[in-house]
Amino acid sequence: MKKLGSIALVLCATLTASAQGKFEVKEFGSFKLHSYITADPLGDMSYIIEGNKSVVVLEPAAFHDNIKELGEYLGKLNKPVEKVIANYHAAGFSAFDHSKFVMIEGMPQFVKGDVYSGMMANFATTFGNKMDISQFTPSVTVGKDAKENWAGVEFKFSPGASSDFPAASILIGGKVYYTHFTPVANMHMSALQITSLEAVDAQLAGLEHAKASGATTFIGGHGGATASAEAVNFQIEYLKKVKETRLQIQTGDEFVLVMQLTYPDIAGEENLTAVATNLYKK
Protein backbone atom coordinates (compact mmCIF):
# COMPACT_ATOMS: atom_id res chain seq x y z
CA MET A 1 0.00 0.00 0.00
CA LYS A 2 2.93 2.35 0.65
CA LYS A 3 4.06 1.96 -2.95
CA LEU A 4 0.62 2.81 -4.29
CA GLY A 5 0.38 5.72 -1.89
CA SER A 6 3.64 7.07 -3.30
CA ILE A 7 2.17 7.01 -6.80
CA ALA A 8 -0.82 9.03 -5.65
CA LEU A 9 1.27 11.53 -3.69
CA VAL A 10 3.69 12.18 -6.52
CA LEU A 11 0.79 12.55 -8.95
CA CYS A 12 -0.82 15.15 -6.72
CA ALA A 13 2.50 17.01 -6.48
CA THR A 14 3.05 17.33 -10.24
CA LEU A 15 -0.02 19.31 -11.25
CA THR A 16 0.30 21.96 -13.94
CA ALA A 17 -2.02 24.42 -15.63
CA SER A 18 -4.60 23.01 -18.03
CA ALA A 19 -4.73 23.69 -21.78
CA GLN A 20 -6.73 22.73 -24.83
CA GLY A 21 -6.17 19.18 -26.04
CA LYS A 22 -5.54 17.72 -29.49
CA PHE A 23 -6.15 14.46 -31.36
CA GLU A 24 -3.88 12.15 -33.34
CA VAL A 25 -5.14 9.28 -35.51
CA LYS A 26 -3.45 6.04 -36.62
CA GLU A 27 -4.99 3.41 -38.89
CA PHE A 28 -4.59 -0.32 -38.30
CA GLY A 29 -6.62 -1.81 -41.10
CA SER A 30 -9.72 -3.07 -39.31
CA PHE A 31 -9.74 -0.20 -36.78
CA LYS A 32 -8.46 3.30 -36.11
CA LEU A 33 -6.81 4.57 -32.93
CA HIS A 34 -7.66 8.14 -31.96
CA SER A 35 -5.27 9.44 -29.28
CA TYR A 36 -6.63 12.37 -27.28
CA ILE A 37 -3.84 14.40 -25.67
CA THR A 38 -5.97 16.17 -23.09
CA ALA A 39 -3.30 18.64 -21.87
CA ASP A 40 -5.18 18.51 -18.57
CA PRO A 41 -3.51 19.20 -15.19
CA LEU A 42 -2.69 15.49 -14.72
CA GLY A 43 -1.22 14.87 -18.16
CA ASP A 44 -3.93 12.31 -18.94
CA MET A 45 -4.41 10.53 -22.24
CA SER A 46 -7.74 9.24 -23.53
CA TYR A 47 -8.23 6.95 -26.52
CA ILE A 48 -10.97 6.04 -28.99
CA ILE A 49 -10.81 2.71 -30.78
CA GLU A 50 -12.95 3.08 -33.87
CA GLY A 51 -14.39 -0.03 -35.50
CA ASN A 52 -16.56 -0.24 -38.60
CA LYS A 53 -19.86 0.43 -36.85
CA SER A 54 -19.09 1.59 -33.29
CA VAL A 55 -16.33 2.87 -31.01
CA VAL A 56 -14.75 2.04 -27.65
CA VAL A 57 -13.46 4.78 -25.35
CA LEU A 58 -10.41 3.87 -23.27
CA GLU A 59 -9.79 6.04 -20.17
CA PRO A 60 -12.51 8.74 -20.29
CA ALA A 61 -11.46 12.36 -19.79
CA ALA A 62 -11.70 13.63 -16.22
CA PHE A 63 -12.02 17.41 -16.57
CA HIS A 64 -15.25 18.97 -17.76
CA ASP A 65 -13.56 21.04 -20.49
CA ASN A 66 -11.98 17.87 -21.85
CA ILE A 67 -15.21 15.91 -21.48
CA LYS A 68 -16.89 18.47 -23.71
CA GLU A 69 -14.05 18.43 -26.23
CA LEU A 70 -13.98 14.63 -26.37
CA GLY A 71 -17.77 14.51 -26.72
CA GLU A 72 -17.71 16.90 -29.66
CA TYR A 73 -15.03 14.81 -31.36
CA LEU A 74 -17.00 11.61 -30.84
CA GLY A 75 -20.06 13.30 -32.32
CA LYS A 76 -18.15 13.96 -35.54
CA LEU A 77 -17.29 10.25 -35.85
CA ASN A 78 -21.05 9.59 -35.94
CA LYS A 79 -20.76 6.09 -34.47
CA PRO A 80 -22.29 4.82 -31.21
CA VAL A 81 -20.12 4.24 -28.15
CA GLU A 82 -20.24 0.51 -27.44
CA LYS A 83 -18.06 0.44 -24.30
CA VAL A 84 -16.12 2.84 -22.08
CA ILE A 85 -13.14 1.24 -20.33
CA ALA A 86 -12.26 3.05 -17.09
CA ASN A 87 -9.04 1.17 -16.44
CA TYR A 88 -6.47 3.10 -14.37
CA HIS A 89 -8.50 6.33 -14.41
CA ALA A 90 -11.83 6.09 -12.61
CA ALA A 91 -13.26 9.49 -13.49
CA GLY A 92 -15.37 11.19 -16.13
CA PHE A 93 -18.43 9.04 -15.45
CA SER A 94 -20.88 11.86 -16.19
CA ALA A 95 -19.94 11.85 -19.87
CA PHE A 96 -21.48 8.52 -20.93
CA ASP A 97 -24.37 6.17 -20.38
CA HIS A 98 -23.42 4.27 -17.23
CA SER A 99 -24.43 0.96 -18.80
CA LYS A 100 -21.45 1.33 -21.18
CA PHE A 101 -18.77 1.44 -18.47
CA VAL A 102 -16.29 -1.38 -17.92
CA MET A 103 -13.73 -1.73 -15.11
CA ILE A 104 -11.13 -4.37 -14.30
CA GLU A 105 -11.65 -6.75 -11.40
CA GLY A 106 -10.14 -5.28 -8.25
CA MET A 107 -10.39 -1.65 -9.36
CA PRO A 108 -13.96 -0.96 -8.15
CA GLN A 109 -12.88 -1.93 -4.63
CA PHE A 110 -9.54 -0.12 -4.92
CA VAL A 111 -11.26 3.09 -6.02
CA LYS A 112 -13.22 3.07 -2.76
CA GLY A 113 -10.09 2.42 -0.67
CA ASP A 114 -7.95 4.92 1.24
CA VAL A 115 -5.29 5.49 -1.46
CA TYR A 116 -7.55 6.28 -4.40
CA SER A 117 -10.19 8.03 -2.31
CA GLY A 118 -7.51 10.21 -0.74
CA MET A 119 -6.13 11.10 -4.16
CA MET A 120 -9.59 12.05 -5.45
CA ALA A 121 -10.28 14.11 -2.33
CA ASN A 122 -7.06 16.01 -3.00
CA PHE A 123 -8.18 16.62 -6.58
CA ALA A 124 -11.56 17.86 -5.36
CA THR A 125 -9.84 20.37 -3.10
CA THR A 126 -7.42 21.46 -5.83
CA PHE A 127 -9.75 21.64 -8.83
CA GLY A 128 -13.23 22.05 -7.40
CA ASN A 129 -15.96 21.71 -10.01
CA LYS A 130 -13.51 21.69 -12.94
CA MET A 131 -13.06 17.93 -12.54
CA ASP A 132 -15.66 15.17 -12.69
CA ILE A 133 -14.96 13.10 -9.58
CA SER A 134 -18.37 11.45 -9.28
CA GLN A 135 -18.16 7.82 -8.15
CA PHE A 136 -19.79 5.01 -10.07
CA THR A 137 -20.08 1.24 -9.80
CA PRO A 138 -19.53 -0.24 -13.28
CA SER A 139 -22.19 -2.39 -14.92
CA VAL A 140 -19.48 -4.73 -16.27
CA THR A 141 -16.32 -5.96 -14.55
CA VAL A 142 -13.86 -7.98 -16.62
CA GLY A 143 -11.10 -10.26 -15.42
CA LYS A 144 -7.44 -9.33 -15.75
CA ASP A 145 -6.97 -12.22 -18.19
CA ALA A 146 -10.20 -11.63 -20.12
CA LYS A 147 -10.63 -11.49 -23.89
CA GLU A 148 -13.48 -9.41 -25.33
CA ASN A 149 -14.63 -8.31 -28.76
CA TRP A 150 -16.07 -4.78 -28.88
CA ALA A 151 -16.61 -2.62 -31.97
CA GLY A 152 -15.36 -5.59 -33.99
CA VAL A 153 -11.94 -5.36 -32.30
CA GLU A 154 -10.36 -7.89 -29.91
CA PHE A 155 -9.36 -6.58 -26.47
CA LYS A 156 -7.02 -8.97 -24.66
CA PHE A 157 -6.47 -8.09 -21.00
CA SER A 158 -3.53 -9.00 -18.76
CA PRO A 159 -2.48 -7.88 -15.25
CA GLY A 160 -0.70 -4.54 -15.12
CA ALA A 161 2.51 -3.93 -13.14
CA SER A 162 2.17 -5.38 -9.65
CA SER A 163 3.57 -2.17 -8.10
CA ASP A 164 0.77 -0.07 -9.61
CA PHE A 165 -3.01 0.19 -9.21
CA PRO A 166 -4.79 -3.18 -9.70
CA ALA A 167 -5.74 -2.45 -13.31
CA ALA A 168 -4.78 -4.12 -16.61
CA SER A 169 -2.61 -3.90 -19.65
CA ILE A 170 -4.59 -4.35 -22.87
CA LEU A 171 -3.61 -5.69 -26.28
CA ILE A 172 -5.97 -4.07 -28.80
CA GLY A 173 -6.53 -5.70 -32.18
CA GLY A 174 -3.24 -7.56 -31.80
CA LYS A 175 -1.41 -4.35 -32.74
CA VAL A 176 -1.76 -1.73 -30.00
CA TYR A 177 -0.62 -2.33 -26.40
CA TYR A 178 -1.93 -0.16 -23.55
CA THR A 179 -0.16 0.26 -20.20
CA HIS A 180 -0.53 2.92 -17.50
CA PHE A 181 2.34 4.98 -18.93
CA THR A 182 3.23 5.40 -22.59
CA PRO A 183 6.86 4.24 -23.01
CA VAL A 184 9.23 7.09 -23.83
CA ALA A 185 12.69 6.70 -25.37
CA ASN A 186 15.69 8.82 -24.42
CA MET A 187 14.16 10.14 -21.22
CA HIS A 188 14.72 9.35 -17.56
CA MET A 189 11.71 7.51 -16.15
CA SER A 190 9.67 9.20 -13.43
CA ALA A 191 9.16 8.58 -9.74
CA LEU A 192 5.55 7.64 -10.55
CA GLN A 193 6.89 4.46 -12.14
CA ILE A 194 10.03 3.86 -10.08
CA THR A 195 8.57 3.93 -6.59
CA SER A 196 10.91 1.30 -5.11
CA LEU A 197 13.40 -1.40 -6.09
CA GLU A 198 10.52 -3.87 -6.18
CA ALA A 199 8.70 -1.55 -8.59
CA VAL A 200 11.70 -1.67 -10.92
CA ASP A 201 11.22 -5.44 -11.22
CA ALA A 202 7.47 -5.01 -11.67
CA GLN A 203 7.87 -2.40 -14.40
CA LEU A 204 10.49 -4.54 -16.13
CA ALA A 205 8.14 -7.51 -16.17
CA GLY A 206 5.38 -5.35 -17.59
CA LEU A 207 7.58 -4.00 -20.37
CA GLU A 208 8.88 -7.46 -21.25
CA HIS A 209 5.27 -8.64 -21.54
CA ALA A 210 4.47 -5.67 -23.77
CA LYS A 211 7.47 -6.44 -25.98
CA ALA A 212 6.44 -10.08 -26.32
CA SER A 213 2.83 -9.18 -27.20
CA GLY A 214 3.49 -8.70 -30.90
CA ALA A 215 2.17 -5.14 -30.79
CA THR A 216 3.73 -2.49 -33.01
CA THR A 217 2.32 0.56 -31.22
CA PHE A 218 2.32 1.27 -27.49
CA ILE A 219 0.09 3.71 -25.61
CA GLY A 220 -0.60 4.74 -22.03
CA GLY A 221 -2.74 6.84 -19.73
CA HIS A 222 0.05 9.42 -19.34
CA GLY A 223 2.80 10.58 -21.67
CA GLY A 224 2.88 10.69 -25.45
CA ALA A 225 0.05 9.73 -27.76
CA THR A 226 1.82 6.62 -29.09
CA ALA A 227 5.25 4.98 -28.97
CA SER A 228 7.20 2.43 -30.98
CA ALA A 229 9.00 -0.74 -29.91
CA GLU A 230 12.17 1.35 -29.72
CA ALA A 231 10.78 3.16 -26.67
CA VAL A 232 9.91 -0.15 -24.99
CA ASN A 233 13.42 -1.47 -25.60
CA PHE A 234 14.95 1.73 -24.23
CA GLN A 235 12.97 1.53 -21.00
CA ILE A 236 13.81 -2.15 -20.51
CA GLU A 237 17.52 -1.41 -20.74
CA TYR A 238 17.11 1.73 -18.64
CA LEU A 239 15.41 -0.16 -15.80
CA LYS A 240 18.11 -2.82 -15.89
CA LYS A 241 20.68 -0.05 -15.41
CA VAL A 242 18.63 1.48 -12.58
CA LYS A 243 18.55 -1.87 -10.77
CA GLU A 244 22.24 -2.55 -11.33
CA THR A 245 23.18 0.91 -10.08
CA ARG A 246 20.93 0.71 -7.01
CA LEU A 247 22.45 -2.62 -6.00
CA GLN A 248 26.01 -1.33 -6.41
CA ILE A 249 25.75 2.26 -5.17
CA GLN A 250 25.14 3.11 -1.53
CA THR A 251 23.69 6.63 -1.61
CA GLY A 252 21.06 8.49 -3.57
CA ASP A 253 23.45 11.29 -4.55
CA GLU A 254 25.88 8.80 -6.06
CA PHE A 255 23.00 7.07 -7.85
CA VAL A 256 21.98 10.35 -9.48
CA LEU A 257 25.56 11.01 -10.58
CA VAL A 258 26.00 7.55 -12.12
CA MET A 259 22.74 7.83 -14.04
CA GLN A 260 23.70 11.32 -15.28
CA LEU A 261 27.05 10.01 -16.52
CA THR A 262 25.47 6.93 -18.10
CA TYR A 263 22.79 8.95 -19.90
CA PRO A 264 24.37 12.40 -20.42
CA ASP A 265 22.17 13.59 -23.27
CA ILE A 266 18.62 12.48 -22.49
CA ALA A 267 15.63 14.44 -21.18
CA GLY A 268 14.06 14.29 -17.73
CA GLU A 269 17.21 14.61 -15.63
CA GLU A 270 15.09 16.40 -13.04
CA ASN A 271 13.32 13.07 -12.38
CA LEU A 272 16.46 11.48 -10.93
CA THR A 273 16.33 13.13 -7.51
CA ALA A 274 12.80 11.92 -6.80
CA VAL A 275 13.62 8.46 -8.16
CA ALA A 276 16.67 8.28 -5.89
CA THR A 277 14.53 9.29 -2.91
CA ASN A 278 12.17 6.40 -3.66
CA LEU A 279 14.98 3.87 -4.14
CA TYR A 280 16.97 4.81 -1.03
CA LYS A 281 14.17 5.50 1.44
CA LYS A 282 14.36 3.54 4.68
C-alpha positions in Angstrom: 0.0 0.0 0.0 2.9 2.4 0.7 4.1 2.0 -3.0 0.6 2.8 -4.3 0.4 5.7 -1.9 3.6 7.1 -3.3 2.2 7.0 -6.8 -0.8 9.0 -5.7 1.3 11.5 -3.7 3.7 12.2 -6.5 0.8 12.5 -9.0 -0.8 15.2 -6.7 2.5 17.0 -6.5 3.0 17.3 -10.2 0.0 19.3 -11.3 0.3 22.0 -13.9 -2.0 24.4 -15.6 -4.6 23.0 -18.0 -4.7 23.7 -21.8 -6.7 22.7 -24.8 -6.2 19.2 -26.0 -5.5 17.7 -29.5 -6.1 14.5 -31.4 -3.9 12.2 -33.3 -5.1 9.3 -35.5 -3.5 6.0 -36.6 -5.0 3.4 -38.9 -4.6 -0.3 -38.3 -6.6 -1.8 -41.1 -9.7 -3.1 -39.3 -9.7 -0.2 -36.8 -8.5 3.3 -36.1 -6.8 4.6 -32.9 -7.7 8.1 -32.0 -5.3 9.4 -29.3 -6.6 12.4 -27.3 -3.8 14.4 -25.7 -6.0 16.2 -23.1 -3.3 18.6 -21.9 -5.2 18.5 -18.6 -3.5 19.2 -15.2 -2.7 15.5 -14.7 -1.2 14.9 -18.2 -3.9 12.3 -18.9 -4.4 10.5 -22.2 -7.7 9.2 -23.5 -8.2 6.9 -26.5 -11.0 6.0 -29.0 -10.8 2.7 -30.8 -13.0 3.1 -33.9 -14.4 0.0 -35.5 -16.6 -0.2 -38.6 -19.9 0.4 -36.8 -19.1 1.6 -33.3 -16.3 2.9 -31.0 -14.8 2.0 -27.7 -13.5 4.8 -25.4 -10.4 3.9 -23.3 -9.8 6.0 -20.2 -12.5 8.7 -20.3 -11.5 12.4 -19.8 -11.7 13.6 -16.2 -12.0 17.4 -16.6 -15.3 19.0 -17.8 -13.6 21.0 -20.5 -12.0 17.9 -21.9 -15.2 15.9 -21.5 -16.9 18.5 -23.7 -14.0 18.4 -26.2 -14.0 14.6 -26.4 -17.8 14.5 -26.7 -17.7 16.9 -29.7 -15.0 14.8 -31.4 -17.0 11.6 -30.8 -20.1 13.3 -32.3 -18.1 14.0 -35.5 -17.3 10.3 -35.9 -21.0 9.6 -35.9 -20.8 6.1 -34.5 -22.3 4.8 -31.2 -20.1 4.2 -28.2 -20.2 0.5 -27.4 -18.1 0.4 -24.3 -16.1 2.8 -22.1 -13.1 1.2 -20.3 -12.3 3.1 -17.1 -9.0 1.2 -16.4 -6.5 3.1 -14.4 -8.5 6.3 -14.4 -11.8 6.1 -12.6 -13.3 9.5 -13.5 -15.4 11.2 -16.1 -18.4 9.0 -15.4 -20.9 11.9 -16.2 -19.9 11.8 -19.9 -21.5 8.5 -20.9 -24.4 6.2 -20.4 -23.4 4.3 -17.2 -24.4 1.0 -18.8 -21.5 1.3 -21.2 -18.8 1.4 -18.5 -16.3 -1.4 -17.9 -13.7 -1.7 -15.1 -11.1 -4.4 -14.3 -11.6 -6.8 -11.4 -10.1 -5.3 -8.2 -10.4 -1.6 -9.4 -14.0 -1.0 -8.2 -12.9 -1.9 -4.6 -9.5 -0.1 -4.9 -11.3 3.1 -6.0 -13.2 3.1 -2.8 -10.1 2.4 -0.7 -8.0 4.9 1.2 -5.3 5.5 -1.5 -7.6 6.3 -4.4 -10.2 8.0 -2.3 -7.5 10.2 -0.7 -6.1 11.1 -4.2 -9.6 12.1 -5.5 -10.3 14.1 -2.3 -7.1 16.0 -3.0 -8.2 16.6 -6.6 -11.6 17.9 -5.4 -9.8 20.4 -3.1 -7.4 21.5 -5.8 -9.7 21.6 -8.8 -13.2 22.1 -7.4 -16.0 21.7 -10.0 -13.5 21.7 -12.9 -13.1 17.9 -12.5 -15.7 15.2 -12.7 -15.0 13.1 -9.6 -18.4 11.5 -9.3 -18.2 7.8 -8.2 -19.8 5.0 -10.1 -20.1 1.2 -9.8 -19.5 -0.2 -13.3 -22.2 -2.4 -14.9 -19.5 -4.7 -16.3 -16.3 -6.0 -14.5 -13.9 -8.0 -16.6 -11.1 -10.3 -15.4 -7.4 -9.3 -15.7 -7.0 -12.2 -18.2 -10.2 -11.6 -20.1 -10.6 -11.5 -23.9 -13.5 -9.4 -25.3 -14.6 -8.3 -28.8 -16.1 -4.8 -28.9 -16.6 -2.6 -32.0 -15.4 -5.6 -34.0 -11.9 -5.4 -32.3 -10.4 -7.9 -29.9 -9.4 -6.6 -26.5 -7.0 -9.0 -24.7 -6.5 -8.1 -21.0 -3.5 -9.0 -18.8 -2.5 -7.9 -15.3 -0.7 -4.5 -15.1 2.5 -3.9 -13.1 2.2 -5.4 -9.6 3.6 -2.2 -8.1 0.8 -0.1 -9.6 -3.0 0.2 -9.2 -4.8 -3.2 -9.7 -5.7 -2.5 -13.3 -4.8 -4.1 -16.6 -2.6 -3.9 -19.7 -4.6 -4.3 -22.9 -3.6 -5.7 -26.3 -6.0 -4.1 -28.8 -6.5 -5.7 -32.2 -3.2 -7.6 -31.8 -1.4 -4.4 -32.7 -1.8 -1.7 -30.0 -0.6 -2.3 -26.4 -1.9 -0.2 -23.6 -0.2 0.3 -20.2 -0.5 2.9 -17.5 2.3 5.0 -18.9 3.2 5.4 -22.6 6.9 4.2 -23.0 9.2 7.1 -23.8 12.7 6.7 -25.4 15.7 8.8 -24.4 14.2 10.1 -21.2 14.7 9.3 -17.6 11.7 7.5 -16.1 9.7 9.2 -13.4 9.2 8.6 -9.7 5.6 7.6 -10.5 6.9 4.5 -12.1 10.0 3.9 -10.1 8.6 3.9 -6.6 10.9 1.3 -5.1 13.4 -1.4 -6.1 10.5 -3.9 -6.2 8.7 -1.5 -8.6 11.7 -1.7 -10.9 11.2 -5.4 -11.2 7.5 -5.0 -11.7 7.9 -2.4 -14.4 10.5 -4.5 -16.1 8.1 -7.5 -16.2 5.4 -5.3 -17.6 7.6 -4.0 -20.4 8.9 -7.5 -21.2 5.3 -8.6 -21.5 4.5 -5.7 -23.8 7.5 -6.4 -26.0 6.4 -10.1 -26.3 2.8 -9.2 -27.2 3.5 -8.7 -30.9 2.2 -5.1 -30.8 3.7 -2.5 -33.0 2.3 0.6 -31.2 2.3 1.3 -27.5 0.1 3.7 -25.6 -0.6 4.7 -22.0 -2.7 6.8 -19.7 0.1 9.4 -19.3 2.8 10.6 -21.7 2.9 10.7 -25.5 0.0 9.7 -27.8 1.8 6.6 -29.1 5.2 5.0 -29.0 7.2 2.4 -31.0 9.0 -0.7 -29.9 12.2 1.4 -29.7 10.8 3.2 -26.7 9.9 -0.1 -25.0 13.4 -1.5 -25.6 14.9 1.7 -24.2 13.0 1.5 -21.0 13.8 -2.1 -20.5 17.5 -1.4 -20.7 17.1 1.7 -18.6 15.4 -0.2 -15.8 18.1 -2.8 -15.9 20.7 -0.1 -15.4 18.6 1.5 -12.6 18.5 -1.9 -10.8 22.2 -2.6 -11.3 23.2 0.9 -10.1 20.9 0.7 -7.0 22.5 -2.6 -6.0 26.0 -1.3 -6.4 25.7 2.3 -5.2 25.1 3.1 -1.5 23.7 6.6 -1.6 21.1 8.5 -3.6 23.5 11.3 -4.5 25.9 8.8 -6.1 23.0 7.1 -7.9 22.0 10.3 -9.5 25.6 11.0 -10.6 26.0 7.6 -12.1 22.7 7.8 -14.0 23.7 11.3 -15.3 27.0 10.0 -16.5 25.5 6.9 -18.1 22.8 9.0 -19.9 24.4 12.4 -20.4 22.2 13.6 -23.3 18.6 12.5 -22.5 15.6 14.4 -21.2 14.1 14.3 -17.7 17.2 14.6 -15.6 15.1 16.4 -13.0 13.3 13.1 -12.4 16.5 11.5 -10.9 16.3 13.1 -7.5 12.8 11.9 -6.8 13.6 8.5 -8.2 16.7 8.3 -5.9 14.5 9.3 -2.9 12.2 6.4 -3.7 15.0 3.9 -4.1 17.0 4.8 -1.0 14.2 5.5 1.4 14.4 3.5 4.7 
